[in-house]
Every structure is written in structure tokens, then in C-alpha cells.
Amino acid sequence: LQPPQRCDNLFILDLIARRSAHEVVDADGKPGWSLCFDPHYWEKFTWVDPAPIVAAARCPMALIRGAKSQLMHAADANYLMSLLAPGSPDVVIPEAEHHVMIDQPLAFVAAVRALLAAWPAERA
């Protein structure tokens, strides 16, 4: 996981790992393996200001984040929330690090279900 973190739900991580590499044949017919991610991602990563992305959104938005995330710090979340419409939900999942769906899958599902139940109806 990037960023590195502990994982209590190894069965989820195992599923992800099993689907992250595939057998392939290169142009010369030589068999090998291909990864479904870029191992050099963090070397090339540049921060992008989310303001234009949020401004272009055509639907209500919410933020779901792990309370112990190493990437989404309180200041970052506050900035992101300042870009969203007033009253937009900011859901913090306790005991979750950055990978909320792996850390606390049941809490994540409960949060998504609660958001969907209370989500604004589509306007005509």
C-alpha cells in the first residue's frame, strides 16, 4: 500500500494483490508479467489544486476520509471542504488510515449508504 500502512484485513489486500499482476506475452512472444500500477508513481507525482475540478463538478459532493490518513491531513481536508458547497458532508472514518475501504470496509459501506439515503434528489 502507498503510503505504507498496516492492514488487518489481509483477505482484501490479497484480492487486490492477486488482481494487480497479469501474465502477458511481449512483442517478441516472450512470456512475462505486467503490473497494473506504476511503481514509479510517487517519483512523478505532482500536487494538483483540486479547485478547478471541484468547480467543474455538476453534482453534490462529499468527502470520506480516514481519521489516521497520512495523506489527507486536517488542513488539506479543511481546504477541500472550503471548495465544496456549504453543508457538504465531511465523513471521517475512525481508525482508518488512507485506504479507508481496506482499513474499515464496513464503516465505509455504512457511510456511503448513509450519504446515499440523505443525498439531495435530482432536480428537473
N, C-alpha and C positions, 0 to 999 in steps of 0.2 A: 504494500500500500504506500502511496505517496500522498501526503507525508507519512513517514513510518509511524505506526501505532500498533498497540496490542490488539488482538482480535479474539474475543471469547466465542464467537460464532464461526468456528473453523469450517463447518459444513458449507457456509455461504462463501467463504473465501476459497474453499476447494472447488466449488462450482465455477466461480469466476476464473480461477487458475486453469481449470480443465477446458474452458472455452476461450482462453487467451492465446493459445498456440495451436497452429494447424499444420498438418503435413502438406507440403507443396512440392512441385516439381519445377525447377528453374528452366530458363530458355534452352539450356543445353541438355535437358532431360535428367538432370541430377536431382535426386530426391533430397529434401531437407525440411526445415521447419520455419514458420513465419509467425512472428508475434503480432498480436492485434493492438499494440500500443507502441508509442515511440519512446524507447529507453532514454533518449536524449531530450525529452520534453522540457525538463527543468533547466537545461542548459540554454534552450532557445526561448524560454518563457519571457514575455514582457507583459507588464501590467496594463490592462486596458480600462479606461474610465468607463464605468457602466452607465453614465448619464445619457449618452445618445441611445443606447439600447433600451433603457427604461422609457425614455421619451418617445421612442418609436412603438412601444407596446400598445396594442389595441384591445387589451383586456385587463381586468383587475389582476393584481399581482400580490404574492405573499412571499415571505422569506421563512424557510425552515432551515435551522442550523443546529449543530451540535454545541452544547454548552462548553465542551472542552476542546473545540476545534483549534488546531494550531495555525490554521489559515484564515478563518473568519473571526477576527478579533472584535471586541465590542466596538471599537472606533470604526472599523470597517462596516459592521452591521448598522451602526448609527448613521453613517454616511449613506449607505444604500437605502435605508428606511427613509432618509430625508428626501430621496428622489422619488419615492413611491407616493401615491395619493394618500392624503391624511386618513388614518384609520385602517390602513393596510395591515394585515396580520404579520407579526414577527413571532414565530413559534420557535422556542428554544427547547431542544430535547435534552433533558438531564442525562448525565453520564455518557452522552455520545461525544465522540471526538469528531473529526472532519467527515468521516464516512458514515453518516447517520443511518443509512439503510443497512449497513453491515453491523454497526455497533448496537443499535436499538431498533431492530426491524418492526417489532410490534408497536412500539411507541410512534415510529414513523408512520405506519399504516393508520393508527388511531388519529394522528394529527391530520393526515391527508383526508381521512373520512370526515373529521370534524370540519375542516375547511370547506370541503365539498357540500356538506349539509347546510352550511351557512353562507355559501357563495352567492353573490348577487345574481338575480335572474337576468337572462339575456334581454336586452332592450330591443324593441322592434324598430 
